[in-house]
């Protein structure tokens, strides 16, 4: 059941934030891109694909290892610190932002770029003001230790070197 709830959440929330809304923005503010840019726009599919992989991987880790979903109303029962969570504390948000960056590269527009910036700012505020205090309260010192070892948004180089 947890896999079904996780899939539904992933389709509804990240699907809306990184799919439906950017599609609406891109189609509402579409403009013809110069011919020289067309090959560059295909580069945008790389961060989109990477973001989708990150979201799927993290959602599976939440269900499998955390025994919960990414939804705040049905959070994991166990602190997930493995997989991509070993490198950054918020890989799902990073995945969504990767998708938004890719979409902006595919269909460049100022409104789409502004949307990505606003979403990133909202993610940061939500994490700092709600998620982190809630996780500190729920998981205590285990979460504090995790925060000391793993950065919020960008991986530490020592983590990357150890895994190579």
C-alpha positions in Angstrom: 0.0 0.0 0.0 2.9 2.4 0.8 4.1 2.1 -2.8 0.7 3.1 -4.2 0.5 6.1 -1.9 4.1 7.1 -2.8 3.3 6.8 -6.5 0.2 8.9 -6.1 2.0 11.6 -4.2 4.8 11.7 -6.7 2.3 12.0 -9.6 0.3 14.7 -7.9 2.8 16.9 -6.2 6.1 16.8 -8.1 4.1 16.0 -11.2 2.2 19.3 -10.8 5.2 21.4 -9.6 7.6 20.1 -12.2 5.3 19.0 -15.0 1.9 20.6 -15.2 2.7 24.1 -14.1 5.9 24.5 -16.2 4.0 23.1 -19.2 1.4 25.7 -18.8 4.0 28.5 -18.4 6.0 27.3 -21.4 2.9 27.0 -23.6 1.5 30.4 -22.4 4.7 32.3 -23.0 6.1 30.3 -25.9 8.3 32.1 -28.3 10.3 31.0 -31.2 13.9 30.2 -30.2 16.7 31.1 -32.6 18.0 28.4 -34.8 21.4 28.4 -33.2 19.8 27.5 -29.8 17.8 24.5 -31.0 20.8 22.0 -30.5 21.3 23.4 -27.0 17.7 22.9 -26.1 18.2 19.1 -26.4 20.8 19.4 -23.6 17.8 20.2 -21.3 16.6 16.6 -21.4 19.7 15.5 -19.4 18.7 17.3 -16.2 15.1 16.4 -16.8 16.0 12.7 -17.0 18.4 12.9 -14.0 15.7 14.7 -12.0 13.1 12.0 -12.8 15.7 9.3 -11.8 16.4 11.1 -8.5 12.7 11.5 -7.7 12.0 7.8 -8.4 15.0 6.6 -6.4 14.1 8.7 -3.4 10.4 7.8 -3.5 11.4 4.1 -3.5 13.8 4.7 -0.6 11.1 6.4 1.4 8.7 3.5 0.8 11.2 0.7 1.2 13.6 2.0 3.9 11.5 4.6 5.6 8.2 2.7 5.4 6.4 5.9 4.5 5.8 8.4 1.7 7.3 11.8 0.8 3.9 13.4 1.8 4.1 15.4 5.1 0.8 13.8 6.1 2.2 10.2 5.8 6.0 10.6 6.5 8.5 7.8 6.8 8.6 6.0 10.1 12.3 5.6 9.9 15.0 8.3 9.1 16.2 7.6 5.6 20.0 8.4 5.4 21.0 5.9 2.7 21.0 6.1 -1.1 21.0 9.7 -2.4 20.2 10.9 1.2 23.8 10.0 2.0 25.0 12.9 -0.2 22.3 15.6 0.4 19.5 15.9 2.9 16.9 17.0 0.3 17.6 15.1 -3.0 13.9 15.1 -4.0 13.8 18.8 -4.0 17.1 18.9 -5.9 15.5 16.4 -8.4 12.6 18.7 -9.0 14.8 21.7 -9.4 16.9 19.7 -11.9 13.7 19.0 -13.9 12.8 22.7 -13.8 16.3 23.7 -15.0 16.0 21.2 -17.9 12.6 22.5 -18.8 14.0 26.0 -18.9 16.8 24.8 -21.2 14.3 23.1 -23.5 11.9 26.0 -23.6 13.7 29.1 -22.4 11.5 31.9 -21.1 11.9 34.4 -18.3 8.6 33.3 -16.7 9.8 29.7 -16.6 13.1 30.8 -15.1 11.3 33.0 -12.5 9.0 30.1 -11.6 12.0 27.8 -11.0 13.6 30.5 -8.8 10.4 30.9 -6.8 9.9 27.2 -6.4 13.5 26.8 -5.2 13.0 29.6 -2.7 9.8 28.0 -1.5 11.5 24.6 -1.1 14.2 26.2 1.0 11.8 28.0 3.3 9.6 24.9 3.7 12.7 22.8 4.6 14.0 25.3 7.1 10.8 26.4 8.7 8.8 23.1 8.7 10.7 20.0 7.7 13.9 20.3 9.6 12.1 21.2 12.9 9.6 18.3 12.4 12.5 15.9 11.7 14.4 17.1 14.7 11.4 16.6 16.9 10.6 13.1 15.5 14.2 11.7 15.2 16.1 13.7 17.8 19.9 13.2 18.0 19.9 10.8 15.0 18.7 13.6 12.8 21.1 16.1 14.4 24.0 13.8 13.7 22.8 13.4 10.1 22.6 17.1 9.7 26.2 17.5 10.9 27.4 14.9 8.3 25.3 15.8 5.3 24.6 19.2 3.7 21.1 20.4 3.0 21.5 21.1 -0.8 25.0 20.4 -2.1 27.0 17.3 -1.4 30.3 17.6 0.5 33.3 16.6 -1.6 34.5 14.0 0.9 31.2 12.1 0.4 31.7 12.1 -3.3 35.4 11.0 -3.1 34.5 8.1 -0.7 31.9 6.8 -3.1 34.2 6.8 -6.2 
